[in-house]
């Protein structure tokens, strides 16, 4: 994903993060040919909301798309938080 699609995705994520409060949780997993947890699942207090916005600004396009790897990493984040 690149160009206007990526810009729209970033804007949508910023809107989403802005709607969350301290009873909500957000985590961001980015993936191309490498899967990374850019923001571990966390409570959306004001500090983490600012952190999320900074992470969102740094999302860039990459190589191929490891969709299953991204999904597995995201599921792992949820499982980690539930322990």
N, C-alpha and C positions, 0 to 999 in steps of 0.2 A: 504494500500500500504506500503510495507516495503522493506528493502534490496536494491537490485540493481535498482528496479523500482523507489523507492523514491530517490535514489542518482541521477539517470538519470533525474528525474523531477526537482530536485534542480539545476542541471547543466543547464538544458534547461531554467529554470527561470532566472538564472544568465546571460545566453547569451541574453535572451530577454531584461532584464533590461539594459544590456550594450549597446543595440542597440537604446534605447530610448533617446530622448533629451528633452529640456525644453519646447517643444510644445506638448509633449506627457504626458499622465497621466497613472498611474498604481495604483492599489489597490490589496491587497492580503487578501482573505478570506480563512481561514482554517476550516475544518470541519471533525469531526468524530461523536461521539454521542453528542458533543458540538460544536456549531458554533461560531467562533470568527473572528473579523476583525483584522488581524495581522498588516496590513498596510492600513490605511484609504486612499481612492482615493486621489492622490496628483500629482502635476506637477513634472516631473522627472528632476529637476535641480540636480546639483552635490551633494548637501546635502541629498536630498531625495533618490537619486540613491544609495548612501552609506547606507542609512537607509534600503532601500529595500534589498540590498545584505545581510545585517545583519539579517533581518527578514527571508530571504530565508534560511540562514545557520541554523536557529533555528527550521525549520519545522521538525516535528517528526511524526511517525505513531501513531495512536490512536486506539480507539475501533471501533464501528460500523460506518457506513457511512450515515450521514444525508444529502444526496445530495440535496433534495428539500430545506432544511434549508440553505445550502450554497448558492444555487441559489438565494433564496429570499434575503439573506443578501447582496449578490453582486448587485442585482437589487436596493436594498435600498441605497447602496453606490453611484451608478450612479445617482439615483434620488436626493440624498442629494447634490451632486456636481452641478446638473443642476439648483438648486434653486437660 
